[in-house]
Amino acid sequence: MKYLIVGLGNIGAEYEHTRHNIGFDIADAFVEKHGGSYRNDRLADVAEVKWKGRTFVVIKPTTYMNLSGKAVKYWMDKEKVPLENILVLVDDLALPLEVIRLRAGGSDAGQNGLTSIQEMLGTKEYPRLRFGIGNNFPRGRQVEFVLGKWSNEEWAIVMAKLGKCVELIESFASVGLPRTMNIFNTLVYPY
């Protein structure tokens, strides 16, 4: 069983640990827990992790958010991963910071990385983990908020949620999407 785990974010030190790069941070937490390491490869930093008889190809696209679909399509084809075994990790302004949501598909909700993936795959029906980042910003300041760093108060919640996201990825691969959605979509921090 092979899975493609896609952390969405932007490359470069200025984007590290920003709200928009939470997909990279989730991918890193998963790879770190399972003793993997990244190599720079075509269109992405790539790690391969083995766990309970399953292989996870974890990618962090180096294409910038708006072209993430190129990396997803390339690695999906190269590794021969079926659509239902892809999991995209993404930030979500529409969700409060206290929650995560696993979805089987759906709208890109204006998220450029998801838009790119949808265009390249020709479908919006692929699993994604939406990590709530909240929308606590003044009108007209959305870009600054999304590309901003977490506050100290938020960071404690983020760290707890990262651990839950790693468990969610493991659950997705071991018990499947529907059961994992039932387990994790009802959780609200503190866990």
C-alpha positions as CSV (number, residue, x, y, z in Angstrom):
1,M,0.0,0.0,0.0
2,K,1.4,3.3,-1.1
3,Y,0.3,6.8,-0.1
4,L,1.2,10.3,-1.3
5,I,1.1,12.8,1.5
6,V,1.3,16.4,0.2
7,G,2.2,19.3,2.5
8,L,1.3,22.6,1.0
9,G,3.4,25.7,1.6
10,N,5.9,28.1,0.1
11,I,9.6,27.6,0.0
12,G,12.0,30.1,1.6
13,A,13.0,31.1,5.2
14,E,10.5,34.0,5.2
15,Y,7.6,31.5,5.0
16,E,8.8,29.0,7.6
17,H,6.2,28.3,10.3
18,T,3.7,30.8,9.0
19,R,0.0,29.9,9.0
20,H,0.1,29.3,5.2
21,N,2.9,26.8,5.6
22,I,1.2,24.6,8.1
23,G,1.0,21.8,5.4
24,F,4.8,21.7,5.4
25,D,4.8,21.6,9.2
26,I,2.4,18.7,9.3
27,A,4.4,16.8,6.7
28,D,7.6,17.5,8.7
29,A,6.0,16.2,12.0
30,F,4.9,13.0,10.3
31,V,8.3,12.4,8.7
32,E,10.2,13.2,11.9
33,K,8.0,10.9,14.0
34,H,8.8,8.0,11.6
35,G,12.5,8.7,11.3
36,G,12.5,9.8,7.7
37,S,14.5,12.6,6.0
38,Y,13.9,14.7,2.9
39,R,15.9,14.9,-0.3
40,N,15.5,17.6,-2.9
41,D,14.0,16.0,-6.0
42,R,11.9,17.0,-9.0
43,L,9.4,19.7,-8.1
44,A,9.5,18.8,-4.4
45,D,11.4,17.9,-1.3
46,V,10.6,14.2,-0.9
47,A,10.8,11.8,2.0
48,E,9.8,8.1,2.0
49,V,8.5,6.6,5.2
50,K,7.5,3.0,6.0
51,W,5.0,2.3,8.7
52,K,3.0,-0.9,9.4
53,G,3.6,-2.4,5.9
54,R,2.7,0.9,4.2
55,T,4.9,3.2,2.2
56,F,4.3,7.0,2.5
57,V,5.9,9.3,-0.1
58,V,5.8,12.7,1.6
59,I,6.3,15.7,-0.6
60,K,6.6,19.4,0.0
61,P,6.3,21.1,-3.4
62,T,9.1,23.5,-4.3
63,T,6.9,25.1,-7.0
64,Y,5.3,27.7,-4.6
65,M,1.7,27.3,-3.5
66,N,0.1,28.4,-6.8
67,L,1.7,25.6,-8.8
68,S,1.5,22.8,-6.3
69,G,-0.6,20.7,-8.7
70,K,2.5,20.2,-11.0
71,A,4.3,18.4,-8.1
72,V,1.3,16.4,-7.0
73,K,0.6,15.1,-10.5
74,Y,4.3,14.3,-11.2
75,W,4.7,12.3,-7.9
76,M,1.3,10.7,-8.1
77,D,2.2,9.3,-11.6
78,K,5.8,8.5,-10.8
79,E,4.9,6.5,-7.7
80,K,1.7,5.1,-9.2
81,V,-0.4,6.3,-6.2
82,P,-4.2,6.0,-6.7
83,L,-6.2,9.2,-6.2
84,E,-7.9,7.8,-3.0
85,N,-4.4,7.3,-1.4
86,I,-3.4,11.0,-1.8
87,L,-3.8,13.2,1.3
88,V,-3.2,17.0,0.8
89,L,-2.4,19.0,4.0
90,V,-3.6,22.6,3.8
91,D,-4.4,25.7,5.9
92,D,-8.0,26.8,6.1
93,L,-9.1,30.4,7.0
94,A,-12.8,29.3,7.2
95,L,-12.1,27.0,10.1
96,P,-11.4,28.1,13.7
97,L,-7.9,27.4,15.0
98,E,-9.3,24.8,17.4
99,V,-10.3,22.3,14.7
100,I,-9.1,20.1,11.9
101,R,-11.3,18.6,9.1
102,L,-10.7,15.7,6.9
103,R,-12.6,15.8,3.6
104,A,-13.0,13.3,0.7
105,G,-13.1,16.2,-1.7
106,G,-14.9,19.5,-2.4
107,S,-14.3,23.1,-3.2
108,D,-10.8,24.7,-3.2
109,A,-12.4,27.6,-1.2
110,G,-10.1,30.1,-2.9
111,Q,-7.0,28.2,-1.7
112,N,-4.5,28.6,-4.6
113,G,-2.7,25.3,-3.9
114,L,-5.9,23.4,-4.0
115,T,-7.0,25.2,-7.2
116,S,-3.8,24.1,-8.9
117,I,-4.1,20.5,-7.7
118,Q,-7.7,20.4,-9.0
119,E,-6.7,21.8,-12.4
120,M,-3.8,19.3,-12.7
121,L,-5.7,16.2,-11.5
122,G,-8.9,17.2,-13.4
123,T,-11.0,16.6,-10.3
124,K,-11.8,18.1,-6.9
125,E,-12.5,14.7,-5.4
126,Y,-9.3,13.9,-3.6
127,P,-8.8,13.7,0.2
128,R,-7.5,16.7,2.1
129,L,-6.8,17.6,5.7
130,R,-7.9,21.2,6.4
131,F,-6.0,22.7,9.3
132,G,-8.0,25.6,10.8
133,I,-6.0,28.8,11.2
134,G,-8.9,31.1,12.1
135,N,-9.7,34.5,10.6
136,N,-8.7,36.8,13.4
137,F,-7.5,39.7,11.3
138,P,-8.8,43.2,10.4
139,R,-10.6,43.8,7.1
140,G,-8.1,44.0,4.2
141,R,-5.3,42.3,6.2
142,Q,-5.9,38.7,5.1
143,V,-2.7,38.2,3.2
144,E,-0.6,39.6,6.1
145,F,-2.5,37.2,8.5
146,V,-2.1,34.1,6.3
147,L,1.6,34.8,5.7
148,G,2.2,35.8,9.3
149,K,3.7,33.8,12.2
150,W,1.7,32.2,14.9
151,S,1.3,34.1,18.2
152,N,2.6,32.5,21.4
153,E,-0.9,31.6,22.5
154,E,-1.7,30.0,19.1
155,W,1.6,28.1,19.0
156,A,0.5,25.8,22.0
157,I,-2.7,24.9,20.1
158,V,-0.8,24.4,16.8
159,M,1.7,22.0,18.5
160,A,-1.2,19.9,19.9
161,K,-2.9,19.9,16.6
162,L,0.3,18.8,14.8
163,G,0.4,15.6,16.9
164,K,-3.3,14.9,16.1
165,C,-2.6,15.5,12.4
166,V,0.2,12.8,12.5
167,E,-2.3,10.4,14.1
168,L,-4.9,11.3,11.4
169,I,-2.4,10.4,8.6
170,E,-1.7,7.1,10.3
171,S,-5.5,6.5,10.7
172,F,-6.2,7.4,7.1
173,A,-3.7,4.8,5.9
174,S,-4.8,2.1,8.4
175,V,-8.6,2.3,8.8
176,G,-9.5,4.4,5.8
177,L,-11.1,7.8,5.1
178,P,-14.7,7.3,6.4
179,R,-13.6,6.0,9.8
180,T,-10.9,8.5,10.1
181,M,-13.3,11.3,9.4
182,N,-15.6,10.0,12.1
183,I,-12.8,10.0,14.6
184,F,-11.1,13.3,13.9
185,N,-13.7,15.6,12.5
186,T,-15.5,15.9,15.8
187,L,-12.4,16.9,17.8
188,V,-12.0,20.4,19.1
189,Y,-8.9,21.6,20.9
190,P,-8.1,20.9,23.8
191,Y,-8.0,17.2,22.9
